[in-house]
Amino acid sequence: MSELINALGELALASRLKRLSDRLMLDATRVYHDHGVDFEPRWFLLFYELHRSGPLAVTEVADRIGVTHPAVNQSASELVKRGLLRASADRRDRRRRLLDLTPSGKGLVAKLQPIWEETRQAAIELLHETGSDLLAHIERIEDALDRQSMYERVRHLLKDRQLRAVEIIGYHPELKGYFKSLNLEWIHEHFTPEATDLAVLDDPEQEIIGRGGLVLFARLEGEVVGTCAIVPWDSARCELIKMAVDTRYRGQQVGRRLTLAAIEEARKLGAHELTARTSPALEAANRLYRSLGFEFRGSDTSGDYTRRTVVFALRLNDSPEEE
């Protein structure tokens, strides 16, 4: 066993399983060659399923043996070249390509079956020797991956790590410039600043803090990378406004962390609902709000902006907890 793979443990799970698979495949190849059979282990599932079921479309066989269409096509092409497989159009649907064993392929089955039976017996003995119900364990792993792939598991953990790395701080006069510059960045990216924008961005102390609201900033490794504000409109409702993330740090959970912090601060202010106005053009913001439980309320009719604006709202007693 490789000392490195052994030391890496779970981190090298895929590499270790592949090495085990490669080792078993190599031994199977040697067995075939020792018996003078021109056959490769990588063809086994496709070849066996066609032997068992007869002609099948590429899509059908791919679904049955659990491999991708390109993998089926690659193996099929190799088997066709060796005269063991043929591909033809389905008479009932010319768009479908059917795969079937040729007479030579069917004849080869008789030579392969004794090898397959002894391979099965050798595998049974190997598993008995190790005292492990490996096939049952593998099936449980596959079932777990069907529920959530390794990609999804790693992605979730990385996002959680990114989320925890973002620090939320309150307003300080020396941060005022970030509030304006970060917001003007996204506004200029999609629109033209309007009077309503500039009034808030030029004087957040009066327009937000003076009205009982607050301004939040996101900091990552000591650098301010995002901001948002909360404005209370009455005793029951607050609005999340002017959320912006530095373009260099988008996709690093800064916006989510800011929104979660805003939800918590709105709760502290005693609000029962938190609204947010945004544009249909800001797809990332819309996805974020929906993912955190905000409901779409339709177009904004306030007339504060000439650009098209829509409203999302979150009932705070239904809002998600930070993961």
Secondary structure, DSSP 8 states (H G I E B T S, - for coil): --HHHHHHGGGGHHHHHHHHHHHHHHHHHHHHHHTT----GGGHHHHHHHHHH-SEEHHHHHHHHT--HHHHHHHHHHHHHTTSEEEEE-SS-TT-EEEEE-HHHHHHHHHHHHHHHHHHHHHHHHHHHHT--HHHHHHHHHHHHHHS-HHHHHHHHHHHHHHHH-EEEE--GGGHHHHHHHHHHHHHHHS---HHHHHHHH-HHHHTGGGT-EEEEEEETTEEEEEEEEEE-SSSEEEEEEEEE-GGGTTSSHHHHHHHHHHHHHHHTT-SEEEEEE-TT-HHHHHHHHHTT-EEEEE--S-S-SS--EEEEEEGGG-----
